[in-house]
Amino acid sequence: MLAFITKISVGSKPHFPTIFGTGFFVDPSGLAVTNRHVIDVFAQLPAHPKTGESSVAAVAFFPGNDGLSWQMLVVDPIKWATLGEFTSSDKWYGQSIPDLGFVQMAVREVPFLTLASEPYYLRIGMEVATIGYPMGTLPLTALGKLNQVTPFLRHGIVSSLFPFPSPFPHGFTMDIMQQGGSSGSPVLRAEDGVVVGMMSSGVVETRTAQSESASLTYTVNTNISIAEPAHIIQKALEEFRRSHSEDVSALSTLAELSGTSAPEALTWETWIQKK
């Protein structure tokens, strides 16, 4: 798991770096996926005032060897790319360009999540869970101090498929609220921890507050969130690998950076099943 942060803060020292998005590893090489709109923030963050280096980093969490503990590590991104073009050989009812992007982190031999690819892997009513950082850093410091660093686990069901139930839907909704910071969170099939999608946006409700002299229109989050399906992520990942070959042999391994032995099995599914 990755919490994308900025290493630069303005004003008083924060309890924890500002989190603006979530991501997760999809390959042992250290390649992670997140939303395009999360990667767009990378260029908007201020650079280091003296070195000019990017302030983007990620706090990475890995399951410990005992199946109970977590390892925490700050890792820098090396390069990133977003999905810029998308075509379909048949009718397409999803977004014109799926909200996807990939980030190569400066670490290799990492635990990674498996993407579902079999027909009908998404079903209305199936139980799912997400891991991420809704509302960014705020819930971690809700008691006026750093009281949590691990991501939030949230549980719900798939509530609809786009455009209707099919072997490979173009998108889906679920009853887990999308909030700033949770963008890029993996959506896991509750029964085995396989990724069936990634949180990307939410359905908002428009409301109007009216008085005798003025009116105010505003929006509020609903409990309906929209996610990118896993098979679309898989297709984008395959294309990214073809067009962006990266030699990661010079990168440090997770075991080297953390000073511990490598996990018994480099998949999240092993850790989830132990839980």
LUMLUM-357285 format. One line per field, with one value per residue (C-alpha): x, y, z; residue number from 1. Coordinates in steps of 0.5 Angstrom, whole numbers, always signed. Layout:
<sites>
u c(X / ...)
v c(Y / ...)
w c(Z / ...)
resi c(NUM / ...)
</sites>
This chain:
<sites>
u c(+0 / +2 / +0 / +2 / +5 / +9 / +15 / +15 / +10 / +9 / +8 / +8 / +11 / +5 / +4 / +5 / +6 / +0 / -3 / -7 / -8 / -7 / -4 / -2 / +4 / +2 / +8 / +14 / +19 / +16 / +11 / +5 / -2 / -6 / -11 / -9 / -12 / -7 / -1 / -3 / -2 / +5 / +7 / +3 / +7 / +12 / +19 / +25 / +27 / +34 / +35 / +29 / +28 / +21 / +17 / +13 / +14 / +10 / +9 / +9 / +6 / +8 / +6 / +11 / +14 / +9 / +3 / +1 / +5 / +7 / +13 / +13 / +18 / +18 / +20 / +21 / +18 / +23 / +18 / +10 / +6 / -2 / -7 / -7 / -11 / -16 / -20 / -25 / -26 / -34 / -39 / -36 / -40 / -35 / -30 / -27 / -20 / -20 / -17 / -11 / -4 / +3 / +8 / +15 / +18 / +25 / +24 / +24 / +22 / +16 / +9 / +4 / -4 / -7 / -12 / -18 / -19 / -24 / -31 / -36 / -31 / -35 / -43 / -48 / -48 / -41 / -38 / -32 / -27 / -22 / -15 / -13 / -13 / -20 / -19 / -12 / -8 / -14 / -17 / -10 / -9 / -16 / -15 / -10 / -4 / -1 / -6 / -5 / -1 / -4 / -9 / -17 / -20 / -27 / -33 / -39 / -42 / -42 / -48 / -48 / -45 / -44 / -48 / -51 / -48 / -44 / -37 / -33 / -37 / -34 / -34 / -38 / -41 / -40 / -43 / -36 / -36 / -30 / -27 / -21 / -14 / -18 / -17 / -13 / -15 / -15 / -22 / -21 / -26 / -27 / -27 / -20 / -16 / -16 / -17 / -23 / -22 / -20 / -23 / -23 / -29 / -36 / -43 / -44 / -51 / -52 / -56 / -59 / -59 / -64 / -66 / -70 / -64 / -59 / -58 / -52 / -51 / -46 / -45 / -44 / -41 / -46 / -45 / -44 / -37 / -35 / -29 / -25 / -25 / -19 / -19 / -18 / -13 / -9 / -10 / -7 / -1 / +0 / +1 / +5 / +10 / +11 / +12 / +16 / +21 / +25 / +31 / +30 / +36 / +40 / +34 / +35 / +30 / +25 / +29 / +35 / +31 / +28 / +33 / +29 / +29 / +24 / +17 / +15 / +11 / +11 / +4 / -2 / -6 / -2 / -2 / -10 / -11 / -7 / -12)
v c(+0 / +7 / +14 / +19 / +25 / +32 / +32 / +40 / +43 / +51 / +54 / +50 / +43 / +38 / +31 / +27 / +29 / +31 / +25 / +27 / +20 / +13 / +7 / +0 / -4 / -9 / -12 / -14 / -9 / -3 / -1 / +2 / +4 / +10 / +15 / +20 / +26 / +24 / +24 / +30 / +33 / +31 / +37 / +42 / +41 / +46 / +43 / +44 / +51 / +50 / +43 / +44 / +37 / +34 / +34 / +28 / +21 / +16 / +12 / +5 / +0 / -8 / -14 / -16 / -23 / -25 / -24 / -19 / -13 / -8 / -5 / +3 / +6 / +13 / +11 / +16 / +16 / +15 / +16 / +16 / +16 / +17 / +14 / +19 / +15 / +10 / +6 / +0 / -5 / -5 / +0 / +3 / +6 / +8 / +14 / +17 / +16 / +11 / +15 / +11 / +12 / +8 / +10 / +7 / +7 / +7 / +0 / -7 / -14 / -12 / -15 / -14 / -15 / -19 / -16 / -20 / -22 / -28 / -27 / -24 / -23 / -17 / -18 / -14 / -15 / -18 / -16 / -12 / -8 / -2 / +0 / +7 / +14 / +17 / +25 / +24 / +26 / +29 / +22 / +20 / +26 / +27 / +27 / +33 / +28 / +22 / +17 / +12 / +11 / +5 / +6 / +5 / -2 / -1 / -6 / -5 / -9 / -7 / -4 / -3 / -5 / -1 / -1 / -7 / -14 / -17 / -21 / -15 / -9 / -2 / +1 / +0 / +3 / +1 / +3 / +6 / +13 / +16 / +22 / +26 / +22 / +15 / +16 / +10 / +5 / -2 / -5 / -12 / -18 / -20 / -27 / -28 / -21 / -20 / -13 / -12 / -5 / +2 / +8 / +14 / +18 / +19 / +21 / +28 / +31 / +38 / +42 / +49 / +53 / +59 / +65 / +71 / +75 / +70 / +63 / +58 / +52 / +47 / +39 / +34 / +27 / +21 / +14 / +12 / +11 / +10 / +5 / +3 / -5 / -9 / -12 / -5 / -3 / -10 / -8 / -1 / -5 / -9 / -3 / +1 / -5 / -5 / +2 / +4 / -2 / +0 / -3 / -4 / -8 / -2 / -1 / -3 / -9 / -8 / -13 / -8 / -2 / -4 / -8 / -14 / -21 / -21 / -23 / -31 / -30 / -23 / -23 / -19 / -25 / -29 / -24 / -23 / -30 / -30 / -25)
w c(+0 / -2 / +1 / -3 / +1 / +0 / +4 / +4 / +9 / +10 / +17 / +24 / +24 / +22 / +26 / +19 / +12 / +8 / +4 / -2 / -5 / -5 / -9 / -9 / -12 / -18 / -20 / -15 / -19 / -15 / -20 / -17 / -20 / -18 / -21 / -26 / -22 / -17 / -21 / -24 / -17 / -17 / -22 / -17 / -11 / -9 / -11 / -6 / -5 / -5 / -9 / -14 / -13 / -13 / -6 / -8 / -4 / -1 / +5 / +4 / +8 / +8 / +11 / +16 / +16 / +22 / +19 / +24 / +24 / +19 / +16 / +14 / +9 / +6 / -2 / -7 / -14 / -20 / -26 / -27 / -33 / -34 / -39 / -45 / -50 / -50 / -56 / -56 / -61 / -59 / -56 / -50 / -44 / -39 / -39 / -45 / -42 / -35 / -29 / -29 / -28 / -26 / -22 / -21 / -14 / -12 / -9 / -12 / -10 / -6 / -4 / -10 / -11 / -16 / -21 / -23 / -30 / -31 / -33 / -28 / -23 / -21 / -19 / -16 / -8 / -8 / -1 / -2 / +2 / +1 / +4 / +3 / +6 / +6 / +8 / +7 / +14 / +18 / +21 / +23 / +27 / +29 / +37 / +36 / +35 / +31 / +33 / +27 / +21 / +18 / +12 / +13 / +12 / +10 / +8 / +3 / -3 / -11 / -12 / -20 / -26 / -32 / -37 / -34 / -31 / -36 / -36 / -37 / -34 / -36 / -29 / -22 / -16 / -9 / -2 / +1 / +1 / -4 / +0 / -2 / +0 / -2 / -9 / -12 / -6 / -9 / -8 / -6 / -7 / +1 / +0 / -3 / -3 / -10 / -13 / -17 / -18 / -16 / -13 / -17 / -16 / -12 / -14 / -11 / -9 / -10 / -5 / -4 / +2 / +1 / +5 / +4 / +1 / -2 / -4 / -4 / -8 / -5 / -6 / -1 / -2 / -2 / +0 / -8 / -11 / -18 / -19 / -25 / -26 / -25 / -32 / -35 / -30 / -33 / -40 / -38 / -35 / -40 / -45 / -40 / -39 / -47 / -48 / -42 / -40 / -34 / -31 / -24 / -22 / -19 / -14 / -7 / -5 / +0 / +5 / +4 / +5 / +11 / +14 / +15 / +11 / +5 / +6 / +6 / +0 / -4 / -5 / -1 / -1 / +3 / +9 / +8 / +8 / +15 / +18)
resi c(1 / 2 / 3 / 4 / 5 / 6 / 7 / 8 / 9 / 10 / 11 / 12 / 13 / 14 / 15 / 16 / 17 / 18 / 19 / 20 / 21 / 22 / 23 / 24 / 25 / 26 / 27 / 28 / 29 / 30 / 31 / 32 / 33 / 34 / 35 / 36 / 37 / 38 / 39 / 40 / 41 / 42 / 43 / 44 / 45 / 46 / 47 / 48 / 49 / 50 / 51 / 52 / 53 / 54 / 55 / 56 / 57 / 58 / 59 / 60 / 61 / 62 / 63 / 64 / 65 / 66 / 67 / 68 / 69 / 70 / 71 / 72 / 73 / 74 / 75 / 76 / 77 / 78 / 79 / 80 / 81 / 82 / 83 / 84 / 85 / 86 / 87 / 88 / 89 / 90 / 91 / 92 / 93 / 94 / 95 / 96 / 97 / 98 / 99 / 100 / 101 / 102 / 103 / 104 / 105 / 106 / 107 / 108 / 109 / 110 / 111 / 112 / 113 / 114 / 115 / 116 / 117 / 118 / 119 / 120 / 121 / 122 / 123 / 124 / 125 / 126 / 127 / 128 / 129 / 130 / 131 / 132 / 133 / 134 / 135 / 136 / 137 / 138 / 139 / 140 / 141 / 142 / 143 / 144 / 145 / 146 / 147 / 148 / 149 / 150 / 151 / 152 / 153 / 154 / 155 / 156 / 157 / 158 / 159 / 160 / 161 / 162 / 163 / 164 / 165 / 166 / 167 / 168 / 169 / 170 / 171 / 172 / 173 / 174 / 175 / 176 / 177 / 178 / 179 / 180 / 181 / 182 / 183 / 184 / 185 / 186 / 187 / 188 / 189 / 190 / 191 / 192 / 193 / 194 / 195 / 196 / 197 / 198 / 199 / 200 / 201 / 202 / 203 / 204 / 205 / 206 / 207 / 208 / 209 / 210 / 211 / 212 / 213 / 214 / 215 / 216 / 217 / 218 / 219 / 220 / 221 / 222 / 223 / 224 / 225 / 226 / 227 / 228 / 229 / 230 / 231 / 232 / 233 / 234 / 235 / 236 / 237 / 238 / 239 / 240 / 241 / 242 / 243 / 244 / 245 / 246 / 247 / 248 / 249 / 250 / 251 / 252 / 253 / 254 / 255 / 256 / 257 / 258 / 259 / 260 / 261 / 262 / 263 / 264 / 265 / 266 / 267 / 268 / 269 / 270 / 271 / 272 / 273 / 274 / 275)
</sites>
